[in-house]
Amino acid sequence: MLTEQPHRRLNPLTREWVLVSPHRTQRPWQGQVEKSPQPTPIHYDPTCYLCPGNARAGGVENPNYETTFVFENDFAALKPAIQVFDYDREGLLVAKSEPGICRVVCFLPDHSLTVARMKVEEIRRVIDTWTDQYLELGAHSTINSVQIFENRGEMMGASNPHPHCQIWSNETLPNEHGKELGSFRDYRAHRARCLLCEYINVEESERSRIVCENDAFLAVVPFWAGWPFETLVMSKRHFGSFEQMDDAEKNALASLMKRLTTRYDNLFETSFPYTMGFHQRPTDGQAHDEWHFHAHYYPPLLRSATVRKFMVGYELLATPQRDITPESAAQRLTELSEEHYLGIEV
């Protein structure tokens, strides 16, 4: 039934449904196709506003950094010093001020690289930077949530191909975090167990949606996936945020990130676009022992490197829908090599 019949699958993290239509995979495609840009071996781009020594769009000059480099976003969506206000008209027109801090993290100076083609030790240094940023930003009295995320590729809104990510930290808990926090709390209250710990047990038992794993982390195409080739990365040990990881776990996360993104690139032999982000416990001063550290990867490519998938039509107006089942997506990813199709050195 799960492989042939239309059905709904529940996402227990957000408690929302996804419509799965496996019979539609044979539908012909005559819609828009995209060019498949290949990475270029340009190690330094004089026009790039993230390369070392270059001036950014706001005029500030980057230092000649040799490892990770963090700076305040020149065009931040959130600002720390704002006028506080609370607007409410009959409970219909409601708005509140929202302070926050936005930063950019350049992974390394080499303009040509991606996570898939970075060395594990280089990714580990980025993880150490993420840990420091989570602690530093979370220590602010007005910061209760720290969202670390990477947009890779033009079609995912990345304004610059230089290897980097963003950190948006704000006062209130974002929508998706709020949904997940409620789900974690309710699952623990009713079952006295962790939602994702139990889910990991199920996935390790069935082994039909696992893409790759190591001693500390598991990457699966989740049972409720709404995006083509979406994956969920979960820590096997229960903890809530970066600073609770030990050295072995940080090394394991770096390794798994490289392995997973290499599979993505190999899937369609292109620098695979995606949005990814870590979901960590809120930084509101509470322990949040119910929270389980995890990361989401959302890639838009559907059948090839030129056919993409956006939420449109029924998905925007009703419920997310997918044709490729999580099981078939996991099988395709699992069958791929972890040796990058372009080689390690580019």
Salt bridges, closest charged atoms under 4 A:
GLU16 OE2 - LYS179 NZ 2.82
GLU34 OE2 - ARG308 NH2 2.91
ASP45 OD2 - HIS111 NE2 3.93
GLU72 OE2 - ARG103 NE 2.66
ASP74 OD2 - ARG56 NE 2.61
ASP110 OD2 - HIS43 ND1 3.07
ASP128 OD1 - ARG124 NE 2.96
ASP128 OD1 - LYS250 NZ 3.82
GLU136 OE2 - ARG103 NH1 3.06
GLU176 OE2 - LYS179 NZ 3.10
GLU180 OE1 - HIS279 ND1 2.93
GLU180 OE1 - HIS294 NE2 2.86
GLU180 OE2 - HIS296 NE2 3.07
ASP186 OD2 - ARG15 NH1 2.53
GLU198 OE1 - ARG193 NE 3.19
GLU203 OE2 - ARG209 NE 2.98
GLU204 OE2 - LYS236 NZ 3.53
GLU206 OE1 - ARG209 NH2 2.71
GLU213 OE2 - ARG207 NH2 2.44
GLU213 OE1 - LYS236 NZ 2.71
GLU243 OE2 - ARG281 NH2 2.48
ASP247 OD1 - ARG124 NH2 3.03
GLU249 OE2 - ARG237 NE 2.67
ASP265 OD2 - HIS340 NE2 2.65
ASP284 OD1 - HIS288 NE2 2.94
GLU290 OE2 - ARG185 NE 3.61
GLU290 OE2 - HIS288 ND1 2.93
GLU315 OE2 - LYS309 NZ 2.86
ASP323 OD1 - ARG24 NE 3.09
ASP323 OD2 - ARG27 NH2 3.89
GLU327 OE2 - ARG9 NH1 3.07
GLU327 OE2 - ARG209 NH1 2.67
GLU338 OE1 - ARG259 NE 2.83
GLU338 OE2 - ARG263 NH2 2.85
